[in-house]
Amino acid sequence: MAAPTHWSHVWVGAETGALKGVNLRHQRATNYTSGSALRRGEAARALCWGDPRETELLVGGLDRCVRLFSTEKGQFTGSRLCAGGEGPFCGLATLGSSIVTCVESGLIKVWREDGTEHLSLEVGEGLCRMRQDPARPQRVGTGGRENGLKVWDLQRPEQPLFRAKNVRNDWLDLRVPIWDRDLQFLPGSGRIVTCTAHRQVRLYDPGSPQRRPVLEATFGEGPLTALAVVPGETSVVVGSARGDMAVIDLRKGRVLRSLRGGAGGGAGAPVSPPGAPRGLLRPRPVPAAAPRGGGAPVPQGLPQVPAELPAAEHPTRLGERGGAAPPRGGEGGGGGGRAVGLDGNGSHPPKTGQETEDLGEGRGGDHKLGQKTVILA
């Protein structure tokens, strides 16, 4: 019998091919892939929602297959091979009924619903991340190693709409290397924020004549691999390969707060939506086999859902410890992976017989989970 999915707040794709749903209220995880079906070739490299109602989840695997998971049926219902280019997926999105894929060699393809190819676009080698603009889905941003930030319109792909210019030489008059690991669009202002393997967080404004960053900040001692926008678009959360996380103010370019001591590199940086208890989505070590740009989740349009979940009995606040320590790996040898975070429309525990994983309990006052949020990793 298929496992119910309405209780899952976060979806995680593991490097073993496992897909898990995590209930943050009960702090439990359910594995929706049986142990006998786990294959390293199906390791999740990209996730995105397949429809606006969030009843379908697209999982891009290491074998270049995009698998369709039904959150209503709790099982995979189809797959298609998206060949072309070299390297694993570094981006996945939907455009109407079509699927947009991107691989590390820099090839973006748009696939029709019947599986035929609609568009093929070369954006440059060494790509680390492709993200879709939630306000204008036909636009995507790309960035990678010696492949600076570019914004493309998939309806007019001849030339990029915006091409970032490298920063000026350093104090030794040496060229500053380019290595964008992740990026996010700020739908309210049209600006774009990136994080790099050289510890920089940069803010670009395509609407201004300046193609260089309008703001730059640095954080930590390791490469920044994950990026997420905080509601309000005045700050971002970044995660590093050393497991550190920080909140960066996009107005003044300073670090508002930082969290250190996590084990393993950051594969995603989910952000709790307004109304959710502070610390409910507290940082957990998420190891990744190939941390190319972050795993997390991208806000892919943030649907407003009026319904709320029942109050959490023991939410954990930032800085507190509570209950059992989180497991190092996933259920059934799941390992690390990328996550899609969302507040579900229910909070029922899984039925008896399903593979579940207890993530430990927290402490604190009573709070309610907020609105739905999709965070792709």
C-alpha positions in Angstrom: 0.0 0.0 0.0 1.4 3.4 -1.0 2.6 5.6 1.9 0.5 8.7 2.6 2.4 11.9 1.7 0.1 14.7 3.0 2.0 14.7 6.3 5.4 15.4 4.8 6.8 19.0 5.1 10.2 18.4 3.4 11.1 16.1 0.5 14.7 14.8 0.4 16.4 13.0 -2.6 19.4 10.9 -1.5 22.5 9.9 -3.4 21.4 6.2 -3.2 18.2 7.0 -5.1 15.9 7.1 -2.1 13.1 9.7 -1.9 12.0 10.6 1.6 9.3 12.7 3.1 10.0 14.4 6.4 7.4 15.4 9.0 8.9 18.3 11.0 6.2 18.3 13.6 6.7 14.6 14.6 10.3 14.7 13.5 10.0 11.5 11.5 11.1 10.5 8.0 9.4 8.0 5.6 11.3 6.4 2.8 9.2 6.1 -0.3 11.7 3.9 -2.1 12.1 0.3 -1.0 15.6 -0.9 -0.1 15.6 -3.4 -2.9 14.9 -0.7 -5.5 17.8 1.6 -4.4 20.4 2.2 -7.2 23.3 4.6 -7.2 22.6 5.4 -10.8 19.3 7.0 -9.7 20.9 9.3 -7.2 18.9 12.5 -7.0 20.7 15.5 -8.5 17.8 17.9 -8.9 14.2 18.3 -7.7 11.3 20.5 -8.7 7.5 20.6 -8.5 5.7 19.3 -11.6 2.5 21.3 -11.2 1.3 24.4 -9.4 -0.8 22.3 -7.0 2.3 20.4 -5.9 0.8 17.0 -6.5 3.7 15.9 -8.7 7.4 16.0 -7.9 10.1 15.7 -10.6 13.3 13.9 -9.6 16.4 14.3 -11.9 18.7 11.3 -11.4 22.3 10.7 -12.0 21.4 8.4 -15.0 19.8 11.4 -16.7 16.3 10.1 -16.2 13.6 12.5 -14.8 11.1 10.5 -12.7 7.6 11.6 -11.8 6.5 11.1 -8.2 2.9 11.5 -7.3 2.5 13.0 -3.8 -1.2 11.9 -3.9 -0.5 8.2 -4.6 2.9 8.1 -2.8 4.7 6.4 -5.6 6.6 7.0 -8.8 4.2 7.0 -11.8 6.5 7.5 -14.8 10.0 8.5 -16.1 11.7 9.8 -19.2 15.2 9.9 -20.4 16.6 13.4 -21.0 19.8 12.8 -23.0 22.3 15.3 -24.4 25.3 17.0 -23.1 27.7 15.7 -20.5 27.6 15.5 -16.7 24.8 15.2 -14.3 21.8 17.5 -13.9 22.6 20.9 -12.3 19.1 22.3 -12.8 15.5 21.2 -13.3 12.3 23.2 -13.9 8.9 23.2 -15.5 7.6 25.6 -18.2 3.9 25.0 -18.7 3.6 21.4 -19.6 7.3 21.2 -20.7 10.3 20.2 -18.6 13.5 22.2 -18.6 16.8 20.4 -17.9 20.4 21.6 -17.6 23.6 19.6 -17.3 27.1 20.5 -16.2 28.4 20.8 -19.7 26.2 23.8 -20.2 23.4 22.3 -22.3 19.8 23.5 -21.5 17.0 21.6 -23.1 13.2 22.1 -23.1 11.2 18.9 -23.5 7.6 18.8 -24.7 5.1 16.7 -22.8 5.3 13.9 -25.4 9.1 13.6 -24.8 10.3 15.3 -27.9 12.9 18.1 -27.8 11.6 21.7 -28.2 14.7 23.8 -27.6 18.5 23.2 -27.1 20.7 26.0 -25.8 24.4 26.0 -25.0 25.2 28.4 -22.1 28.9 27.5 -21.5 30.9 24.7 -19.9 31.6 24.3 -16.2 28.0 25.0 -15.1 27.2 24.5 -11.4 23.6 25.8 -11.2 20.5 26.8 -13.2 17.6 28.5 -11.5 14.3 29.6 -12.8 12.8 33.0 -12.1 9.6 32.4 -10.1 8.1 35.7 -11.3 8.9 35.0 -15.0 9.1 31.3 -15.5 10.4 31.6 -19.1 13.7 33.1 -17.7 16.5 31.2 -16.1 19.8 32.1 -14.6 23.0 30.1 -15.0 26.4 30.3 -13.3 29.5 28.1 -12.8 33.2 27.8 -12.8 34.7 30.5 -15.2 31.1 30.8 -16.4 29.7 34.0 -14.9 26.1 34.8 -14.2 23.8 35.0 -17.2 20.1 35.4 -17.5 18.3 33.7 -20.5 14.8 34.0 -21.9 13.9 30.6 -23.2 11.4 32.2 -25.6 14.2 34.3 -27.2 17.4 32.4 -26.5 19.6 33.9 -29.1 21.5 36.1 -26.6 21.4 36.4 -22.8 19.3 39.2 -21.4 22.0 39.9 -18.8 25.6 38.9 -18.7 27.5 39.7 -15.4 30.9 41.3 -15.6 33.7 40.1 -13.4 34.8 42.2 -10.5 37.9 44.4 -10.7 41.3 42.9 -10.1 42.4 42.4 -6.6 45.0 44.5 -4.7 47.8 42.7 -6.4 46.2 43.5 -9.8 45.5 39.8 -10.3 42.3 38.6 -12.0 39.6 37.3 -9.6 38.5 33.8 -10.6 34.8 33.1 -11.2 33.1 30.2 -9.6 29.4 30.7 -8.9 28.0 27.8 -7.0 24.4 28.8 -6.5 22.0 31.7 -7.3 18.5 32.9 -6.5 16.1 35.4 -8.1 14.5 38.1 -6.0 11.1 38.3 -7.6 10.0 41.5 -5.9 12.9 43.6 -7.2 14.2 41.6 -10.2 17.7 41.4 -8.7 19.8 38.2 -8.5 22.0 37.0 -5.6 24.8 34.5 -6.0 27.2 32.6 -3.8 30.7 31.5 -4.9 33.3 28.9 -4.1 35.5 31.8 -3.0 33.3 32.7 -0.1 31.5 35.7 -1.7 27.9 36.6 -1.7 27.1 39.0 -4.6 24.0 41.0 -5.5 23.4 41.9 -9.1 20.8 44.3 -10.5 20.1 43.6 -14.2 18.0 46.8 -14.4 21.0 49.0 -13.7 23.7 49.9 -16.3 26.3 48.3 -14.0 27.0 44.7 -14.8 29.3 44.2 -11.8 27.8 43.4 -8.4 26.1 46.2 -6.6 26.9 44.6 -3.3 29.4 42.0 -2.1 30.0 40.3 1.2 32.2 37.4 2.3 31.6 34.7 4.9 33.4 31.8 6.4 36.5 29.9 5.5 35.1 27.3 3.0 33.3 27.4 -0.4 29.7 28.5 -0.2 27.5 25.8 -1.8 23.9 26.7 -0.9 21.7 29.8 -1.0 18.1 30.6 -0.1 16.2 33.9 0.1 14.6 34.9 3.4 11.0 36.1 3.1 11.1 39.8 2.6 14.1 39.6 0.3 16.3 41.7 2.5 18.6 38.9 3.5 19.7 35.4 2.4 20.9 32.2 4.1 24.1 30.7 2.8 25.7 27.3 3.6 29.3 26.3 3.1 31.2 23.1 2.4 32.4 23.1 6.0 28.8 22.9 7.3 28.6 26.6 8.5 25.5 28.7 7.8 24.9 32.4 8.0 22.3 35.1 7.4 23.6 37.9 5.1 21.9 41.3 5.0 21.5 42.3 1.4 21.1 46.0 2.3 24.4 46.5 4.1 26.3 43.4 3.2 27.0 42.3 6.7 26.5 39.0 8.5 23.5 39.2 10.7 24.0 35.8 12.4 26.0 32.7 11.9 25.6 29.0 12.9 28.7 26.9 13.1 29.7 23.3 14.0 27.6 21.3 11.5 29.2 18.1 10.2 29.5 17.7 6.4 29.0 20.2 3.6 25.8 22.1 3.1 23.6 20.7 0.3 20.7 22.9 1.0 19.5 25.9 3.0 15.8 25.7 3.6 14.1 28.8 5.0 11.1 28.7 7.4 8.1 30.6 6.1 6.4 33.4 8.0 4.5 32.1 11.0 6.6 29.0 11.5 8.3 28.5 14.9 11.8 29.8 15.1 14.3 27.0 14.8 11.7 24.4 13.6 13.8 24.0 10.5 17.0 24.1 12.5 20.2 23.3 10.5 21.0 19.6 10.2 24.2 18.2 8.6 23.2 17.0 5.1 26.2 15.3 3.4 26.2 15.3 -0.4 28.2 13.1 -2.8 28.7 15.9 -5.3 27.9 19.2 -3.7 27.6 21.3 -6.9 25.8 24.4 -5.9 23.6 23.5 -3.1 21.2 21.4 -2.9 18.4 23.3 -1.7 15.9 23.8 -2.5 14.9 27.6 -4.7 11.7 29.1 -3.9 9.8 28.0 -7.0 6.8 30.3 -6.6 5.5 30.4 -3.0 1.8 29.4 -3.1 -0.2 30.9 -0.3 -2.2 28.2 1.6 -4.5 29.5 4.3 -4.7 26.2 6.1 -2.3 25.6 9.0 -1.1 22.5 10.7 -1.9 21.8 14.4 0.5 23.3 16.8 3.8 21.5 17.3 4.1 19.9 20.8 7.8 20.4 21.2 9.4 22.7 18.6 13.0 23.4 19.0 14.4 26.9 19.1 17.7 27.9 17.5 20.6 27.1 19.7 18.8 24.4 21.8 19.4 20.7 21.8 16.5 18.4 22.0 15.9 14.7 22.0 17.9 12.2 20.0 20.6 13.5 17.6 19.6 13.4 14.0 20.8 10.4 12.0 23.9 10.7 9.8 22.4 9.0 6.9 18.9 8.3 5.4 16.5 5.5 6.0 17.5 2.4 4.2 21.0 3.6 3.6 19.7 6.8 2.1 22.8 9.0 2.6 22.7 12.7 1.9 20.9 14.5 -0.9 18.9 17.5 -1.9 15.7 18.7 -0.3 12.4 20.2 -1.3 10.9 21.9 1.7 7.2 22.5 2.1 4.5 22.9 4.7 2.0 20.1 4.0 -1.7 20.4 4.4 -1.9 17.8 7.1 0.2 16.4 9.9 -0.9 12.8 10.3 1.8 10.2 11.2 2.6 7.5 8.8 0.6 4.3 8.9 1.9 1.1 10.4 4.2 -0.9 8.2 5.9 2.1 6.5 9.6 2.7 6.8 10.0 5.6 9.2 12.9 7.3 10.9 12.7 9.1 14.2 14.6 12.4 14.0 14.3 13.2 17.7 12.2 15.6 19.6 12.7 19.3 20.6 11.8 21.7 23.3 10.1 25.0 23.4 6.7 26.7 23.4 3.7 26.0 21.2 3.8 27.3 17.6 2.1 26.6 14.4 3.6 25.8 11.0 3.1 28.6 8.5 2.3 28.7 4.8 3.7 26.4 2.1 7.2 27.0 0.9 9.1 25.1 -1.8 12.8 25.1 -1.4 14.7 23.1 -4.0 18.0 21.7 -3.6 
